Amino acid sequence: MTTQIKNVNKNYGSFNALRQINLDIKEGEFVAILGPSGCGKTTLLRLLAGFDSPSSGDVWMNHKLIANSTFFLPPEKRNIGMVFQSFALWPHMNVRDHIRFPLKHHQFLSEELKPSIDHRVDEVLKMVDMHHLGERMPSELSGGQKQRVALARAIAPKPALLLMDEPLSSLDAELRMGMRKEIQQLHQVTKASIVYVTHDQSEALAMADKIVVMNKGKIEQVGTPKEIYSSPTTSFVASFVGKANLIKGKWEGTAFYPFHQPSIKWDGTAVTSELRAKNLFPARPEQLELSLSDDGVKGIITNVQYQGKEIHYTIMVEGEQWVVHQDIFAEFSIGEEVYVHLKEWTYGKRMDERKELHFA
Ligand SMILES: Nc1ncnc2c1ncn2[C@@H]1O[C@H](COP(=O)(O)OP(=O)(O)OP(=O)(O)O)[C@@H](O)[C@H]1O
């Protein structure tokens, strides 16, 4: 299913929860809506689901108008499935009945599925690896198993659009990683378009074809995970997604002089023109490195966090705090004077050039 959101605003009284939202979701596309708490992610999902209507602008699905300020199609009349953070299972229904329910009631159930509802229940239970637990009640399931039931219930009627609101946030870290893979596999098998709301950038980067970064009710940037991570166009995207240090300085073409220090020149070929215009260089913690040789930007270490395969340092540089992630082979201590460098091979080099630099 294709979906278009055109010039949508949503106001609650005088508060603008969504401002001038324009977005296209292609057939089969996996779109992540990423942003901090309160930025309007759920509000946008509710408009797509049909729980609410826009204050202005309109929403189209498969080239049909489904919502504007005066009219909206209710959820049951849209060919969608939904998965919520809270699982939303019914306590009195066992696993099989949860999955059977939408198959009996979904308005868009295809003629092919109608005579084979039990077969479809089995098929979907196998997809989410729950075929041995069909008779269990929700109170007899773990968090991960409950989330699998919620996923199975949403995909059973083969909806054309699957809406997911922070579906993994109540699971522990290990289960979340496992469920990411399962959601990716389900996407490949079902070929449904997915809109996936999250505030976790690693989840969005790992799964989505396209990421929509939101802040304060507005879209900041839309792009592939690589574009959003490597070429942020706003300082918000650079710091929220890449956790970048926003380093002040002077640009001359693609060369950057941190804090206007003429002796230190960084290659900023990959930095977008929007950030150059603000005299900023977005350096992610893994793009910087520390040494004792005095040809970098001088700073003092103020915090050290050992993380196993790397160490996270906080460094005070010209009154600002920078974060650098460095491997464990060189260790520095709090109070130590260090020099911060941009890793040479980070930007704009071809693979063979990188190797030369790395192994020279
Ligand atoms: N019914 C409502 N009435 C008034 N304000 C609302 C209403 N629903 C949401 N808001 C406000 O709109 C803003 C966006 O809310 P929304 O739930 O979309 O944010 P979110 O990005 O999903 O946040 P979270 O990640 O915390 O769930 C918030 O400031 C919220 O307080």
The ligand as an ORCA input file, in Angstrom:
! r2SCAN-3c Opt
* xyz 0 1
  N      -4.787     14.485     23.425
  C      -3.824     15.364     23.638
  N      -4.072     16.576     24.155
  C      -3.084     17.485     24.360
  N      -1.783     17.275     24.034
  C      -1.478     16.086     23.520
  C      -2.463     15.071     23.292
  N      -1.831     13.988     22.747
  C      -0.528     14.306     22.657
  N      -0.319     15.562     23.123
  C       0.981     16.279     23.157
  O       1.521     16.234     21.840
  C       2.934     16.059     21.898
  C       3.332     14.851     21.049
  O       2.857     13.677     21.709
  P       3.193     12.221     21.144
  O       2.508     11.236     22.029
  O       2.871     12.186     19.705
  O       4.764     12.182     21.340
  P       5.782     10.966     21.101
  O       6.845     11.470     20.207
  O       5.045      9.756     20.673
  O       6.348     10.774     22.578
  P       6.743      9.418     23.392
  O       7.990      8.890     22.757
  O       6.980      9.957     24.795
  O       5.567      8.480     23.322
  C       3.296     15.930     23.370
  O       3.782     17.186     23.827
  C       1.993     15.572     24.044
  O       1.966     16.046     25.358
*
